[in-house]
Amino acid sequence: MTERVTGTPGRRTLLGAAVLGTAALGLTGTAAQAAERGRGGSGNGHGSLRDLPVPTVIGHRGASGYRPEHTLGSYQLALDLGAHIVEQDLVPTKDGHLVCRHENDITGTTDVADHPEFAGRRTTKTIDGVSSTGWFTEDFTLAELKTLRATERIPGNRPDNTLYDGRWTVPTFEEVLRWADKEGRRRGKPVWLYVETKHPTYFRSLGLGLEEPLARLLRRYGRDRRTSPLILQSFEPGSIQRLARLVDTPRVVLLSGPTSRPWDFVESGDPRTVADLIKPAGLKWIASYAQGIGPTLDLIIPKDASGRLTRPTTLVKDAHARGLRLHPYTLRNENSFLPADFRRGTDPNAYGDVFGAYAAYFATGIDGIFTDHPDTALLAAADFNGR
């Protein structure tokens, strides 16, 4: 990967600055105070959505721009870099344990293909209408899954991250809760987590419902209250409604493209699309059981046919009018993931003008953002708050 792009810091420049702490990042004044506010309390103690800095920096699958995603190494780095919240995605094992993977298909995120004892587990499944061939968490017990090692999901984009292939196992969510409590005690401030239920309708059809075991863990670790430093999220509104009946933890509905339908809507015959949910009536409905939405960035500022940003929509204003917070996803440093206006040079894996992209999105009034590179986002937030 190219280390520098004209006019922007290189990957190691940003990472090296961030690991030295907020002073080295230049997070003085407003941004440093915001970073501190985002972790008020101690241990797993109490927090409040109101305590989070704006814009909130959410470590997407940890610090996945620098480490294989959804590993304790990725989560720890995100926290060390200063992320206000660290994200986990949850899928179940065959014996009902919740583990942290972006997808239940672990073909590209573990070394399972190198284990001849599991060759016969390779299969094809249809999940939320999409056919996939590979190895799936629901076909492994936790003990079996723990014999695997995590690997970089997109080595073509992030070859440096392959240095860490094999270093970490797939963590259980309970291990993450224990890690967060330990780090909270060490730091004297709660560690915020952002937890997604993945494919909940599909897993419930297998007898592996996610919400009940998740609620039990939240209660066990004292993160089931309205003031708990944890946010629940799902692309299926029904999952969030089910969780709302089980715990008081803050909740967010994730929203993908405007023509898409949540899979639980597809299964139940609900004709509404995301375009319907982002209208005033849809937002009012979401606000009846959730505290925020997590829209794709394209719902905040659409792109034209060339991939360049156009005019912002009214979604921020409309959601705020109904008391909802907005945490859109996902901004990454590499050219290939940026709007065309902010790409620099011809290397798709080089860093583009990501600070320009952050400025454009922050200017819309969003409350936070998911990012693979928390250190970069914190610098951008400091720039924005210092204006």
C-alpha positions in Angstrom: 0.0 0.0 0.0 1.2 3.5 -0.9 2.2 5.2 2.3 1.5 8.8 1.3 -0.9 10.7 -0.9 -0.2 14.2 -1.8 -1.6 16.6 0.7 -2.7 13.9 3.2 -0.9 12.0 6.0 0.2 8.5 5.2 -1.1 5.4 6.9 1.9 5.0 9.3 2.0 8.8 10.0 -1.6 8.7 11.2 -1.3 5.5 13.1 2.0 6.4 14.7 0.6 9.7 15.9 -2.6 8.1 17.3 -0.9 5.5 19.4 0.9 8.1 21.4 -2.4 9.4 22.7 -4.6 12.4 22.3 -1.7 14.8 22.9 0.2 13.4 20.0 -2.8 13.5 17.9 -3.2 17.2 18.5 -6.6 16.7 20.1 -6.4 19.7 22.3 -9.3 21.8 23.6 -12.7 20.8 22.3 -11.8 17.4 20.7 -9.7 16.2 23.7 -12.5 17.2 26.1 -15.1 15.5 23.9 -13.0 12.3 23.9 -13.0 12.4 27.7 -16.7 13.1 27.9 -17.4 10.0 25.8 -16.1 7.8 28.6 -17.6 9.3 31.8 -17.9 6.9 34.7 -15.9 3.9 35.6 -15.8 0.2 34.9 -18.8 -1.0 33.1 -20.7 1.8 34.9 -23.3 4.2 33.5 -23.2 6.4 30.5 -25.7 8.3 28.5 -26.1 9.0 24.8 -26.0 12.6 25.8 -22.5 12.2 27.2 -21.1 11.1 23.8 -19.1 13.7 21.9 -20.4 15.0 18.6 -19.4 13.8 16.2 -18.9 10.4 17.9 -16.1 8.3 16.4 -17.2 4.6 16.2 -14.5 2.0 15.6 -16.0 -0.1 12.8 -15.3 -3.7 13.7 -12.6 -2.3 15.9 -9.7 -0.5 14.1 -10.2 -2.7 11.0 -8.1 -0.4 8.8 -5.1 -1.6 10.8 -5.9 -5.1 12.2 -8.0 -8.1 11.1 -11.6 -7.1 12.0 -13.5 -8.3 15.0 -10.5 -9.5 16.9 -9.4 -8.4 20.4 -6.4 -6.9 18.8 -8.6 -4.7 16.5 -10.9 -3.7 19.4 -7.9 -2.9 21.7 -6.3 -0.7 19.0 -9.5 1.1 18.3 -9.7 1.9 22.0 -6.1 2.9 22.3 -6.5 5.2 19.2 -9.2 7.0 21.0 -12.4 5.7 19.5 -15.4 6.7 21.5 -17.2 3.4 20.8 -16.0 0.0 19.6 -18.3 -2.1 17.4 -19.1 -5.8 17.5 -21.3 -7.9 15.1 -22.8 -11.0 16.6 -23.5 -14.4 15.1 -24.1 -17.8 16.9 -22.2 -21.0 17.1 -23.9 -24.4 16.8 -24.1 -24.7 20.5 -25.6 -21.2 21.0 -22.6 -19.0 21.9 -22.5 -15.5 20.5 -19.3 -14.7 18.7 -18.0 -11.6 16.9 -17.9 -11.9 13.1 -19.3 -9.6 10.5 -20.8 -12.6 8.8 -21.5 -16.1 9.8 -19.6 -17.1 6.6 -16.1 -17.3 8.0 -14.3 -18.3 4.8 -12.6 -15.0 4.3 -12.0 -14.0 7.9 -10.4 -17.2 9.4 -8.0 -19.9 8.3 -10.8 -22.5 8.3 -9.8 -23.6 4.7 -6.5 -24.7 6.0 -8.1 -27.2 8.4 -8.6 -30.5 6.7 -10.7 -31.8 9.6 -13.3 -29.2 8.6 -13.2 -29.7 4.8 -16.6 -31.5 4.9 -18.3 -28.6 6.5 -18.0 -26.5 3.4 -21.5 -26.0 2.0 -23.8 -23.6 0.2 -26.5 -21.7 2.0 -29.1 -19.0 1.2 -29.1 -16.3 3.8 -31.4 -13.4 3.5 -32.0 -14.3 -0.1 -28.3 -14.5 -1.0 -26.5 -17.7 -1.8 -23.1 -18.2 -0.3 -20.6 -21.1 -0.4 -18.2 -21.6 2.5 -18.0 -22.4 6.2 -20.5 -21.0 8.6 -20.4 -20.4 12.4 -23.7 -22.2 13.0 -22.1 -25.4 11.8 -19.3 -25.2 14.5 -19.3 -25.6 18.2 -17.5 -22.9 20.1 -14.7 -25.4 21.0 -14.2 -26.1 17.3 -14.4 -22.4 16.3 -11.7 -21.7 18.8 -9.2 -23.9 16.9 -9.4 -21.4 14.1 -7.4 -18.1 13.8 -8.6 -14.8 12.4 -7.3 -13.4 9.1 -7.5 -10.1 7.2 -10.8 -10.0 5.2 -9.6 -7.8 2.4 -5.9 -8.5 2.0 -5.8 -7.0 -1.5 -6.7 -3.6 -0.1 -4.9 -4.0 3.2 -1.8 -6.2 2.7 -0.1 -4.8 5.7 -2.9 -6.2 7.9 -1.9 -9.8 6.9 1.1 -9.4 9.2 -1.4 -10.2 12.0 -3.0 -13.2 10.4 -3.2 -16.0 12.9 -2.5 -13.9 15.9 -6.0 -13.9 17.4 -8.9 -16.3 17.7 -12.6 -15.5 17.1 -13.7 -13.8 20.3 -17.0 -14.5 22.0 -19.1 -11.6 23.0 -18.8 -12.5 26.6 -15.0 -12.3 26.2 -15.5 -8.8 24.8 -17.7 -7.8 27.7 -15.0 -9.0 30.1 -12.3 -7.1 28.1 -14.4 -4.0 28.2 -15.0 -4.2 31.9 -11.3 -4.8 32.5 -10.3 -1.8 30.3 -13.0 0.3 32.0 -11.6 -0.4 35.4 -8.0 0.2 34.2 -9.0 3.5 32.6 -11.5 4.6 35.2 -14.1 5.2 32.5 -16.6 2.9 30.8 -15.8 1.4 27.5 -18.7 1.9 25.1 -19.7 -0.9 22.8 -21.9 -0.9 19.7 -23.5 -4.3 19.1 -25.2 -5.6 16.0 -27.5 -8.6 15.6 -26.7 -10.2 12.3 -29.3 -12.0 10.2 -31.6 -12.4 13.2 -34.6 -13.8 11.3 -32.4 -16.4 9.6 -30.9 -17.5 12.9 -34.2 -17.6 14.7 -35.4 -20.0 11.9 -32.6 -22.3 12.9 -33.5 -22.2 16.6 -30.6 -19.9 17.3 -32.3 -16.7 18.2 -29.9 -13.9 19.0 -31.8 -11.5 21.1 -32.5 -13.7 24.2 -28.9 -14.8 24.8 -27.7 -11.3 24.1 -30.1 -9.9 26.7 -29.0 -12.4 29.2 -25.4 -11.4 28.7 -26.3 -7.7 29.0 -28.1 -8.3 32.2 -25.2 -10.4 33.6 -22.7 -7.6 32.9 -24.9 -4.7 33.9 -25.3 -3.3 30.4 -29.1 -3.7 30.2 -30.1 -0.2 31.4 -31.1 3.0 29.6 -27.9 4.5 30.9 -25.6 1.6 30.0 -22.5 2.4 27.8 -23.7 0.2 25.0 -25.8 0.7 21.9 -27.7 -2.1 20.2 -28.2 -2.1 16.4 -29.7 -4.2 13.6 -30.8 -4.0 10.0 -34.0 -5.7 11.0 -36.4 -3.4 12.9 -38.1 -6.5 14.4 -34.9 -7.5 16.2 -34.6 -4.0 17.8 -38.3 -4.2 18.8 -37.7 -7.6 20.4 -34.6 -6.3 22.2 -36.6 -3.3 23.4 -38.9 -5.7 25.2 -36.0 -7.5 26.9 -33.6 -4.7 27.9 -33.6 -0.9 28.2 -30.2 -0.5 26.5 -30.2 2.3 23.8 -31.1 1.0 20.3 -30.5 2.0 16.7 -32.1 0.8 13.4 -29.6 0.4 10.6 -30.7 1.4 7.1 -29.2 0.4 3.8 -30.1 1.5 0.2 -33.4 3.2 -0.4 -34.9 0.5 -2.5 -33.9 -2.3 -0.1 -36.3 -3.9 2.4 -35.3 -5.3 5.8 -35.2 -9.0 5.7 -37.8 -9.4 8.4 -40.1 -7.2 6.3 -39.5 -9.6 3.3 -40.4 -12.6 5.5 -43.5 -11.0 7.0 -44.8 -9.4 3.8 -44.3 -5.8 5.0 -44.0 -3.9 1.7 -42.1 -0.9 3.2 -38.7 -0.1 1.9 -35.9 1.9 3.4 -37.2 4.9 1.4 -40.4 4.6 3.3 -38.6 4.3 6.7 -36.7 7.6 6.1 -39.8 9.5 5.4 -41.3 11.5 8.4 -43.9 8.7 9.1 -41.2 6.0 9.0 -38.9 7.9 11.3 -41.7 8.5 13.8 -42.4 4.8 13.8 -38.7 4.1 14.4 -38.6 6.7 17.2 -41.3 4.8 19.0 -38.9 2.0 19.9 -35.3 3.2 19.1 -33.1 6.2 19.9 -31.3 6.5 16.6 -30.7 5.3 13.0 -27.6 4.1 11.3 -28.0 5.0 7.6 -25.6 4.3 4.8 -23.6 7.5 4.0 -25.4 7.6 0.6 -28.7 8.3 2.5 -27.0 11.4 3.9 -25.4 12.7 0.7 -26.2 10.7 -2.5 -23.6 10.2 -5.2 -24.1 10.9 -8.9 -23.3 8.5 -11.7 -19.6 9.3 -11.5 -19.5 8.6 -7.8 -19.2 12.2 -6.7 -21.2 13.7 -3.9 -24.4 15.7 -4.7 -26.6 17.7 -2.4 -27.4 16.4 1.1 -30.8 15.0 1.7 -33.1 16.2 4.5 -32.6 13.0 6.5 -30.5 14.6 9.2 -33.0 17.3 9.8 -36.0 15.0 9.6 -34.4 12.4 12.0 -33.4 15.1 14.5 -36.9 16.5 14.4 -38.1 13.2 15.8 -35.4 13.0 18.5 -33.3 10.4 16.6 -29.5 10.4 16.5 -27.7 9.5 13.3 -24.6 7.4 13.1 -24.0 6.7 9.4 -21.6 4.1 8.0 -18.7 3.6 6.9 -15.9 6.0 6.1 -12.5 4.5 5.2 -9.2 6.1 4.2 -8.5 4.3 0.9 -9.3 5.7 -2.5 -11.5 2.8 -3.5 -13.9 3.4 -0.6 -14.1 7.2 -0.9 -16.5 9.3 -3.0 -14.8 10.1 -6.4 -14.3 13.8 -5.4 -11.9 12.8 -2.7 -9.8 10.2 -4.4 -6.2 11.1 -5.0 -3.8 9.5 -7.5 -4.4 6.2 -9.3 -3.7 3.7 -6.6 -7.0 2.4 -5.3 -5.5 1.4 -2.0 -3.6 4.7 -1.4 -5.1 7.1 1.0 -7.3 9.8 -0.5 -8.5 13.2 0.8 -10.4 11.5 3.6 -10.3 14.7 5.7 -12.3 16.5 2.9 -14.8 13.7 3.0 -15.2 13.8 6.8 -15.7 17.6 6.5 -18.5 17.2 4.0 -20.3 14.6 6.1 -19.8 16.3 9.4 -21.2 19.5 7.9 -24.6 17.8 7.4 -25.1 17.6 11.2 -24.7 13.9 11.7 -24.1 12.8 15.3 -21.3 10.3 14.7 -19.7 8.1 12.1 -18.5 4.5 11.7 -14.9 4.4 10.5 -12.2 1.7 9.9 -9.6 4.4 10.9 -10.5 6.0 14.2 -7.4 8.0 14.5 -8.1 9.8 11.2 -11.7 10.4 12.2 -10.6 11.9 15.5 -8.3 14.4 13.7 -11.2 15.3 11.4 -13.6 15.7 14.3 -11.0 18.0 16.0 -10.8 20.1 12.8 -14.6 20.3 12.6 -15.1 21.2 16.2 -12.3 23.8 16.1 -13.9 25.9 13.4 
